[in-house]
Amino acid sequence: MKKIIVISIVSLLSLNTFSQKSCCAKPESTEAFAMLTHNEKFKATHLDPNPFTLSNPIGNDISFKTPDGKEGHAYEIKAKTPTNNYIFVIHEWWGLNDYIKQESEKIFNSLGNVNVIAIDLYDKKVASVKDSAAKYMQGVKSDRAESIIKGVLSYVGSKANIATIGWCFGGGWSMQSALIAKKQSKACVMYYGMPEEKIEKIKTLNAPVLFIWPEQDQWINKDMVSKFENNMKTAKKSLEVKAYNADHAFANPSNPKYSKEFADDAFKNAMAFITLYLK
């Protein structure tokens, strides 16, 4: 039974509870959090995905300059009619694979006339097995990830209205992307991702947040969600939590914990949320 908690005005745990940490750490703790990938229980929740190749893609792979002097990469689907509305999609710990590109196309087809950009935070590395995914996630450095996001913001321009969405690793980075986008950010959707904890930083958030939470999740647990609710309320920011009687990665069709019923409902609510605020 799913429940809805709405806050209209609107942690990582200590190291001795390491096994309960999120798979979606905030930037300040990215390096320390990467140690979670050595946790066999955590890795066991992410079975290797079935091989999948997206047929007849409707988007294109793009490159763009990043502030650190390098190049960033993404998968872009352009609106048929020019628009300043953009959806930033952030991948799970596998990287920007064809599953994420397919989900990006699903978002594009559901929302209508928007531009969709699936951002690659792994710099063109894609994992097909758990060990590789763990290695790549360990290798993500906050400065580089933030530089990639800033590069995308420069690519879309200052007039872009932005909604962000991501899962697990990408759920946490969905919120960080919204913070980096500042007033350009209009909506933020987080699937079982690690929220920002610093109140002063949350106060700079421009976008309302939809947090999709599986109640059986060992990594994003009830205490974390309650703390997020309290922090958002303290910062006077808008948060909507939609809880499902499901486990971590329930929205990923390649995961054994996948629930089509809950995934379809969560997707419907995510699209309605973005449509409401991305005008």
N, C-alpha and C positions, 0 to 999 in steps of 0.2 A: 504494500500500500504506500503510495507516495504521499508526501505531505508538503505543504507550501508554507514557508515562513517569509514574511515581507517586512522589511524595515524601511519605512518611508523616509525617515530622516536618518536618514542614516546620515605554528612555532616549531618553528622547528622545536621539538622537545630536547631536553638536555641529553648529553652524550650517553648517560647511563640508561636512556630509553631509546637507544639508537635504532632498534628494530622497528620502532613505530614512526620513524621520520618519514617525511614526504618524499615522493620521487620528483618533486617539482620545486626545488629550493629557490629562494629569492636570490638575486644577484650577489649580495654581500656574502652569502654562504655557499656559493656555487662550488668552490673548490673543496670545502669541508664536506659538503653534501655528497659529492661524487663518491665518497667512501661507501655510501649506501649500495653502490653497485657491486660491492664485494659481499653483500648480504645475500646468501643463497635463497632465503625465503622471499626476498624482494624479487630476485631474478626469476624465481619459479612462478611468479604471478604473470610473467610476460613470456608465454611460450612462443617459439619461433613462428613467425607468420607463414602462411602458405604462399608459395610463389604466385605472383600476380603481376600482370602487365596490362596497363591501361590501353585499351584499344581506341583508336580514333580520338586522341586527345583534342580538346577544343581550345586549349591554351598553348602557351609557348614558354620555353625556358628563357629567362632573361638574366643579364648581368648589370650591375650598377656600381658606381664608385662608393666607397665607404670612407668616413672621416679619418681612419687610421692609414689611409694610403693604399688600401687593398681593394679587392673586388668582392661584392656580395652576389648571391645568386637566389633566384626565386622562380616560381611557376606562376605566370600571369594569364588571367583570362580577362579580356577587355570587354567592356559593355558595348552593345551594338550601337547605342546612341551615346555620344560623349556625356559624361557625368563626373562630378567631383566626389561621388560616394565610393568608398573603398572598403573592402573587407580584408584585413590582415589575418591569415591563417597560420598558426604555429604548430608544427608537427610534434608527434610523440617521440619517445626515446629511440625509435628506429631511424629517424631522419625523414627527409622529404622523399618518401617513396611513392609508388603509384597508388597506394591506398589513400594517401593524403591528397594526391592530385585528384583522385576520384571524388573524395569528399569535398574538395574545393569546387569541383564541377557541380556537385549536388547543391552546394550552397548557392552557387551562381544561378543555377536553374530555378531554385526556390525563391530567390529574392528579386529576380527580374533584372532591371537595368542598373547593375552595379559592376564595379571592377573588383576582381578578386586576385589577391597576391598571396601565394603560399610561400612564406619566407624560410629560407634554408639557414638554420643556425649551426649546421655541421660542416659548412664549407664543402659541399658536394660529396660528403661521405654518407653512404646509406648502408644500414646494417640489415642482414638477413638472418642472423643468429644472435642469441642473447649476449654472448661474450663480446662480439663486435659492438653491439648497442651499448653495453656497459663501458667499453673503452671509449667510444665516441662521446658519451655523456660525461665521462670523467674529463674529457679533453675540452669541454666548453668552458671558456673563460668569460667572466662577466664583461670585461672591457670590450672583447671582440664581439660578443653577442649584442651589446648595446650599440656598438659601431655599425653593425649590420642593420639594426632597426633604424638607426639614424640615417643610414644610407637609403633605405627604402622611403623614409619620410622625405628626403631630398628628391628622390626619384618621382614621387607623386605630387610634390609641390605644396606650398603653404595654403592653398585653397581647398585641399582635400578634406573631406569629412570622413572619419575613420571609425570603423568598428573592428574589434579584435576578438578572435576565438581560438582556443587551443585546448589540447587534451594532455593530462598528466604533466610531463616536462613542459609541454606547450601551454598548459593551463596557467602555470605560474608565469610564464613569459608573456601570456596574453595580458595579464595585469601589468607587468613591467612595461610592455609596449604601450599600453594605455597611459601609463605615467609619463613615459618618454614623449608621447605624442601631445601631451598637455591639452590645450584647448581644442585641438583638432580631433581629439578622441571623443566620440559620441556614445559608444556602447562597448561594454567588455563582457565577454562570455568566457567562463572558466569551467572546464570539465575537470573535476577532481585534481585541481592544481594547488600549489602552495601560495597562499596569499602574502602580500606585503604585510609586515608586522609593525613597522615604524609609523606611529601616529602622525608625526609631522610630515612624513612622506605621503601618507594616505590623504592628508588634508589638501595636497596638490592635485589629487585625482579629479578630473573633469567629468568622467563618464560614470553612469550608473553601472552596477555590476550584477550579472546573473551568475550565480554559483551553482553548478550542477554537482550534487554530492551523493555518492552511493554509501548508504549507511553501514555497509559491511566492510568498507575500506579500512584496512589496518594502517595505512600510511597517512591519509587525511582523515583523522578520527574526529569523534564528536567534540572533544576538548578543543581541537584546532578550529573547528567550525564555530563553536561558541565564542572563542577568542576573536575570530574574524568578525563575527557579528557585533561584538562589543566594541572592537576597534573602529569599525565603520560607523557605528552609532556615535561614538565619542568624537569622531572626525566630522560628523554630520554629513555623511555620504550615503547614497542610496544603494542598498543591497537587497537582492531577492535570492533566497536559497530554495532550490527545488531538490528535495531529497527522495531517493529511490531505494527500495529494498533490494539492493544489488551490490556487487563487489567492484573493486577497482578495475578500470578498463572495460566496464560493461558496454560501452558504446563502440568498442572496436570489434568489427565482425571477424577479425582474425584471432581474437582472444577466446579461450575456452569459457570465460565468464561472460561472454557476450549475451545480452538479452535484447532481442529484436523489439519486443514490446516496449521496454523502457527506453531503448535507444531511439526508437521512432518518436516516442513522446517527448524525450529531451530535445531532439532535433526540432520538432515542431515548436516547442517553447522557445528554443534559442532563436529560431528564425522570426518568431513573433516579437521577441524582445528587440532584436536588431531593427526590424521594420519599424517598431514604435519610436525608436530614438534616432535612427539614421534617416534624417529627412533632408 
